[in-house]
Amino acid sequence: MSKHPAAVLGTGQTHYVAKRHDVSMSGLVREAIDRAMQDAEVTWDDIDAVVVGKAPDLFEGVMMPELFMADAIGATGKPLLRVHTAGSVGGSTAVVASQLVQSGVHRRVLAVAWEKQSESNAMWALSIPVPFNMPVGAGAGGYFAPHVRSYIRRSHAPEHIGAMVAVKDRLNGSINPYAHLKQPDITFESVQASQMLWDPIRYDETCPSSDGACAVVIGDEETARAREADGKTVAWIHATAMRTEPTTFAGRDQVNPQAGRDAAAALWKSAGITDPLEEIDVAEIYVPFSWFEPMWLENLGFMAEGEGWKLTEAGDTAIGGRLPVNCSGGVLSSNPIGASGMIRFAEAAMQVMRRAGDHQVENAKKALGHAYGGGSQYFSMWVVGSEQP
C-alpha cells in the first residue's frame, strides 16, 4: 500500500528543569501541546486523534495516567493511543502518529510525550531490587557502562572522547532556551575532573533527570501544502523506521545492536539515502551518556565500525562541522525520559523548518531524529526534510 505524504506542522516544548512543582502532569503536558498547536496554527477541532507516550509508570508512581489526563490533552471524543517502548517511546510515539496520517486514517494528529521524574526516582525504578540480583547495577548508567568499556576496547578509542562529547553538547545546550543544563563555562578539564560514577562514565558525561514535555502536530499533504502556500515552513516526513530485539540472547552485541543497524538500513533505504554522512545535514541522536555518540554514529551507518570516535575527535559533530550532532544540547542537556526521543524528532523538524533559533544549522535540508530505549533494544528514527519527497 502506498503511503500518503505527511509533514510536521508544528512543535512545542516546555522548559526542562529538575522539578516542576508548580504544575501537575496534565498542566505540564498541556504547556507543550499549546505551544505545538500555536506553532502549527491549528485548533482542537482540527485534531483528529491524540497519541501519547511516556516511559515506565514507576517513573512517577502513577499507573496509566493517560486515563485521567484524557480531557486535559484534548482526547475527549477522539481516538487516544498510548505507545510504550521504554526510553525510545518519544520517538516511537511520533512514528505511530505519522503512520496514522500516512495511512490515510486521520488528517491531523497530535503526538505528545512527557516525564515528570521529580515525582518518583527513575534510577531506582530501573534497578532490580536487592537481593534478587548481583552487585547493584544502579540505574541506566550501571547497565550501560560495561557496553561503553567494551566499545573502547574494541575500537581503541582514546579515553578523552567522552569528555569531548560532553563539552560539545553542554555548550550547545547553553544556547538552547529550553535546555535543562546550561553550562557555558564547561571545559574539557572540568569534565575530566568530575566524579566517576560508573567507570568510565563521569558525572559531567551523564544526562540529568528532568521534568518536561514535547509535542508535535502532524498533518496530511493538503494541510502541509496549504501551510507552505501561506508562506510557512513544514518538515516533510521522508521516512520512519522502528526495530526491536530481546534484552538478552546468545551472541547479542550490545555495543552495536542488530535492531539499531536494521532500523537504520531500513530508514536510509526508505528515504532514498545511500550515503548518510554526506546527505544528512544535521542529526539529533539519543545520547544519554557521552560515549554513545560515537557508538551510535557507527550503529546508524554514518561511520564504519570502530571509526565513530574519529568523527567526534575531528570536531565534525559540532555546529559547523561535517555532521552536526545534538545542536540542541541533546539528552546530555535535557532528559525528561518519556519525552527525550520526541525532543530529538522535534528538534530535527525544527532544523529543516528553520525554527531552531541560536542552534540552527545553516542550510539544513535533511535531518535525522533518533531514539533508543530499554537495554539498547528498542529503536525508532525518522528523516525529515524541507522539501516534499
RAWO-V857133 format. One record per residue. N is the residue number from 1. D_FIRST is the distance of its C-alpha to the first C-alpha in Angstrom with 2 decimals. Layout:
n->N d_first->D_FIRST
n->N d_first->D_FIRST
This chain:
n->1 d_first->0.00
n->2 d_first->3.81
n->3 d_first->6.50
n->4 d_first->9.53
n->5 d_first->12.76
n->6 d_first->15.13
n->7 d_first->18.74
n->8 d_first->21.74
n->9 d_first->24.18
n->10 d_first->27.07
n->11 d_first->28.53
n->12 d_first->31.57
n->13 d_first->33.82
n->14 d_first->37.10
n->15 d_first->40.04
n->16 d_first->39.98
n->17 d_first->43.29
n->18 d_first->44.77
n->19 d_first->45.55
n->20 d_first->44.48
n->21 d_first->47.10
n->22 d_first->47.04
n->23 d_first->43.72
n->24 d_first->41.97
n->25 d_first->38.45
n->26 d_first->37.30
n->27 d_first->39.34
n->28 d_first->38.08
n->29 d_first->34.41
n->30 d_first->35.14
n->31 d_first->36.67
n->32 d_first->33.44
n->33 d_first->31.43
n->34 d_first->33.96
n->35 d_first->33.92
n->36 d_first->30.13
n->37 d_first->30.07
n->38 d_first->33.05
n->39 d_first->31.44
n->40 d_first->28.31
n->41 d_first->30.61
n->42 d_first->28.91
n->43 d_first->30.58
n->44 d_first->29.81
n->45 d_first->28.74
n->46 d_first->25.92
n->47 d_first->24.48
n->48 d_first->22.01
n->49 d_first->21.85
n->50 d_first->23.69
n->51 d_first->22.72
n->52 d_first->25.80
n->53 d_first->26.66
n->54 d_first->29.99
n->55 d_first->31.61
n->56 d_first->33.70
n->57 d_first->35.67
n->58 d_first->38.87
n->59 d_first->38.64
n->60 d_first->40.00
n->61 d_first->41.20
n->62 d_first->39.25
n->63 d_first->36.85
n->64 d_first->33.60
n->65 d_first->34.89
n->66 d_first->31.74
n->67 d_first->33.14
n->68 d_first->36.26
n->69 d_first->34.60
n->70 d_first->32.01
n->71 d_first->34.15
n->72 d_first->35.11
n->73 d_first->31.56
n->74 d_first->30.61
n->75 d_first->28.49
n->76 d_first->30.74
n->77 d_first->28.92
n->78 d_first->25.48
n->79 d_first->23.00
n->80 d_first->24.45
n->81 d_first->22.83
n->82 d_first->24.77
n->83 d_first->23.50
n->84 d_first->25.95
n->85 d_first->25.76
n->86 d_first->29.43
n->87 d_first->30.22
n->88 d_first->26.69
n->89 d_first->25.78
n->90 d_first->26.02
n->91 d_first->23.35
n->92 d_first->21.11
n->93 d_first->21.69
n->94 d_first->20.56
n->95 d_first->17.33
n->96 d_first->16.62
n->97 d_first->17.62
n->98 d_first->15.38
n->99 d_first->12.28
n->100 d_first->13.52
n->101 d_first->13.53
n->102 d_first->10.33
n->103 d_first->8.51
n->104 d_first->10.82
n->105 d_first->13.09
n->106 d_first->16.02
n->107 d_first->17.40
n->108 d_first->19.97
n->109 d_first->20.44
n->110 d_first->23.65
n->111 d_first->23.70
n->112 d_first->27.15
n->113 d_first->28.79
n->114 d_first->32.48
n->115 d_first->35.42
n->116 d_first->39.02
n->117 d_first->40.58
n->118 d_first->44.09
n->119 d_first->43.99
n->120 d_first->43.84
n->121 d_first->44.08
n->122 d_first->40.92
n->123 d_first->42.91
n->124 d_first->44.44
n->125 d_first->41.31
n->126 d_first->39.82
n->127 d_first->42.94
n->128 d_first->43.66
n->129 d_first->46.88
n->130 d_first->50.10
n->131 d_first->51.39
n->132 d_first->48.14
n->133 d_first->47.45
n->134 d_first->49.26
n->135 d_first->50.53
n->136 d_first->48.62
n->137 d_first->45.49
n->138 d_first->45.61
n->139 d_first->42.37
n->140 d_first->39.51
n->141 d_first->42.03
n->142 d_first->43.82
n->143 d_first->40.63
n->144 d_first->39.37
n->145 d_first->42.75
n->146 d_first->43.01
n->147 d_first->39.64
n->148 d_first->41.06
n->149 d_first->44.22
n->150 d_first->42.26
n->151 d_first->40.40
n->152 d_first->43.76
n->153 d_first->45.26
n->154 d_first->42.45
n->155 d_first->41.97
n->156 d_first->45.67
n->157 d_first->44.73
n->158 d_first->47.85
n->159 d_first->48.47
n->160 d_first->48.45
n->161 d_first->44.71
n->162 d_first->44.00
n->163 d_first->46.62
n->164 d_first->45.23
n->165 d_first->41.82
n->166 d_first->43.52
n->167 d_first->45.66
n->168 d_first->42.81
n->169 d_first->40.55
n->170 d_first->43.46
n->171 d_first->44.66
n->172 d_first->41.20
n->173 d_first->41.27
n->174 d_first->44.66
n->175 d_first->43.21
n->176 d_first->40.30
n->177 d_first->41.61
n->178 d_first->39.31
n->179 d_first->40.24
n->180 d_first->42.30
n->181 d_first->44.47
n->182 d_first->46.20
n->183 d_first->48.46
n->184 d_first->49.41
n->185 d_first->52.42
n->186 d_first->50.66
n->187 d_first->51.82
n->188 d_first->51.14
n->189 d_first->54.50
n->190 d_first->53.87
n->191 d_first->50.65
n->192 d_first->52.49
n->193 d_first->55.31
n->194 d_first->53.15
n->195 d_first->53.40
n->196 d_first->51.67
n->197 d_first->49.45
n->198 d_first->47.60
n->199 d_first->48.77
n->200 d_first->47.59
n->201 d_first->45.93
n->202 d_first->48.38
n->203 d_first->48.47
n->204 d_first->47.34
n->205 d_first->44.45
n->206 d_first->42.76
n->207 d_first->40.67
n->208 d_first->42.33
n->209 d_first->41.70
n->210 d_first->40.42
n->211 d_first->39.73
n->212 d_first->36.96
n->213 d_first->33.59
n->214 d_first->30.72
n->215 d_first->28.13
n->216 d_first->25.31
n->217 d_first->23.75
n->218 d_first->20.15
n->219 d_first->19.11
n->220 d_first->16.46
n->221 d_first->16.79
n->222 d_first->19.38
n->223 d_first->21.48
n->224 d_first->21.45
n->225 d_first->22.43
n->226 d_first->25.12
n->227 d_first->26.47
n->228 d_first->26.69
n->229 d_first->28.37
n->230 d_first->30.85
n->231 d_first->31.76
n->232 d_first->30.00
n->233 d_first->27.91
n->234 d_first->24.56
n->235 d_first->22.77
n->236 d_first->19.31
n->237 d_first->17.04
n->238 d_first->16.18
n->239 d_first->14.92
n->240 d_first->15.47
n->241 d_first->16.34
n->242 d_first->18.22
n->243 d_first->20.13
n->244 d_first->23.04
n->245 d_first->26.06
n->246 d_first->29.14
n->247 d_first->32.23
n->248 d_first->34.40
n->249 d_first->34.09
n->250 d_first->36.24
n->251 d_first->35.87
n->252 d_first->33.71
n->253 d_first->33.97
n->254 d_first->34.25
n->255 d_first->35.27
n->256 d_first->32.06
n->257 d_first->29.56
n->258 d_first->26.89
n->259 d_first->24.24
n->260 d_first->25.00
n->261 d_first->24.90
n->262 d_first->21.55
n->263 d_first->20.01
n->264 d_first->21.62
n->265 d_first->20.51
n->266 d_first->16.82
n->267 d_first->17.45
n->268 d_first->19.30
n->269 d_first->16.86
n->270 d_first->13.93
n->271 d_first->16.55
n->272 d_first->17.91
n->273 d_first->21.22
n->274 d_first->23.60
n->275 d_first->26.77
n->276 d_first->26.26
n->277 d_first->30.02
n->278 d_first->30.25
n->279 d_first->27.01
n->280 d_first->27.03
n->281 d_first->29.80
n->282 d_first->30.29
n->283 d_first->29.18
n->284 d_first->29.63
n->285 d_first->29.90
n->286 d_first->30.92
n->287 d_first->34.53
n->288 d_first->36.68
n->289 d_first->39.38
n->290 d_first->40.22
n->291 d_first->39.84
n->292 d_first->36.11
n->293 d_first->35.62
n->294 d_first->36.50
n->295 d_first->34.85
n->296 d_first->31.42
n->297 d_first->31.87
n->298 d_first->31.94
n->299 d_first->29.22
n->300 d_first->26.80
n->301 d_first->27.84
n->302 d_first->29.91
n->303 d_first->32.94
n->304 d_first->33.86
n->305 d_first->35.01
n->306 d_first->38.49
n->307 d_first->38.29
n->308 d_first->36.67
n->309 d_first->40.09
n->310 d_first->41.23
n->311 d_first->38.81
n->312 d_first->40.16
n->313 d_first->43.77
n->314 d_first->43.51
n->315 d_first->42.60
n->316 d_first->39.26
n->317 d_first->37.38
n->318 d_first->39.68
n->319 d_first->39.05
n->320 d_first->39.81
n->321 d_first->38.91
n->322 d_first->36.42
n->323 d_first->33.78
n->324 d_first->34.91
n->325 d_first->33.92
n->326 d_first->34.30
n->327 d_first->36.06
n->328 d_first->36.01
n->329 d_first->38.16
n->330 d_first->35.34
n->331 d_first->35.74
n->332 d_first->39.27
n->333 d_first->40.21
n->334 d_first->38.29
n->335 d_first->36.89
n->336 d_first->35.94
n->337 d_first->33.96
n->338 d_first->31.20
n->339 d_first->30.66
n->340 d_first->31.31
n->341 d_first->27.73
n->342 d_first->26.62
n->343 d_first->29.64
n->344 d_first->28.39
n->345 d_first->25.03
n->346 d_first->26.93
n->347 d_first->29.51
n->348 d_first->26.98
n->349 d_first->25.63
n->350 d_first->29.26
n->351 d_first->30.05
n->352 d_first->27.57
n->353 d_first->28.51
n->354 d_first->32.14
n->355 d_first->33.21
n->356 d_first->34.46
n->357 d_first->38.11
n->358 d_first->40.66
n->359 d_first->38.20
n->360 d_first->36.01
n->361 d_first->35.20
n->362 d_first->36.08
n->363 d_first->33.35
n->364 d_first->30.55
n->365 d_first->27.29
n->366 d_first->25.00
n->367 d_first->25.55
n->368 d_first->24.59
n->369 d_first->24.70
n->370 d_first->25.30
n->371 d_first->26.43
n->372 d_first->27.60
n->373 d_first->29.23
n->374 d_first->31.16
n->375 d_first->33.01
n->376 d_first->30.73
n->377 d_first->28.03
n->378 d_first->25.30
n->379 d_first->23.63
n->380 d_first->21.38
n->381 d_first->21.01
n->382 d_first->19.46
n->383 d_first->20.18
n->384 d_first->20.95
n->385 d_first->22.42
n->386 d_first->24.62
n->387 d_first->22.59
n->388 d_first->19.08
n->389 d_first->17.02
